[in-house]
């Protein structure tokens, strides 16, 4: 059963409160020396590391959201909690990354965030909340109601004259990296900026903050490519602001994938504009 706008707005308020509370905890603990633990993840270090702050953030979020889970019979998918499969049975599920960008958090650099989304059984995001603890910036969107930055209506900035590529640091090790960069430099008339130190949530937001810009992850056979919780919130924001958020093969993002939580099967492409995405995908495909 689809929830009416009044209930969706109530849930958005819950997600904003949860993200802000968790983000403030993360900010308070960002200068501490923390033990770094490893878990089973994808093929990149970023997907394999976590700290006690990841777990503490998740507990704050779950405490804030649990009443809504019970009230509206919602499912839950969170990075630090085992997937129980309820997201395939319930009409909606909370999709949570309590600390996206653990590597930049450990390194005490910008690029980490709290990411919370409400996604329906078909994989359509209805709420997206991203909170950056570094500068206390809150981005959120509600399906059909637009995008907000720090609670004020937000549209992307006026485009600059340069093109910005936002990418994961692991992309620099990809065999096609040099060829792709060369093509993008020619495409941008040698006016290319590269940002490569953030997690997926802030990478997506930097695309919107630095238009024209693109962030992509190539499809691959190995597990990885980010997970559902890395992209669900930003996908809602991109959809509402009129930007481009799809799989690398131009299909819609598979945000309730049945056989895995990873996104490596199709990759992703986030772009500040649809035509720019089409041009860049044509440019770099098969590199």
Secondary structure as UniProt FT lines:
FT   HELIX           5..29
FT   TURN            30..31
FT   STRAND          37..38
FT   HELIX           45..47
FT   STRAND          49..50
FT   HELIX           52..72
FT   STRAND          75..78
FT   TURN            79..80
FT   HELIX           86..88
FT   STRAND          92..100
FT   HELIX           102..107
FT   STRAND          113..120
FT   TURN            121..122
FT   STRAND          125..132
FT   TURN            133..136
FT   STRAND          137..142
FT   TURN            143..145
FT   STRAND          146..149
FT   TURN            150..151
FT   STRAND          152..153
FT   STRAND          163..166
FT   HELIX           169..173
FT   TURN            175..176
FT   HELIX           177..187
FT   TURN            188..189
FT   STRAND          192..195
FT   HELIX           200..209
FT   STRAND          213..217
FT   HELIX           228..241
FT   STRAND          244..246
FT   TURN            248..249
FT   TURN            255..256
FT   TURN            264..266
FT   STRAND          268..271
FT   HELIX           274..284
FT   TURN            285..286
//
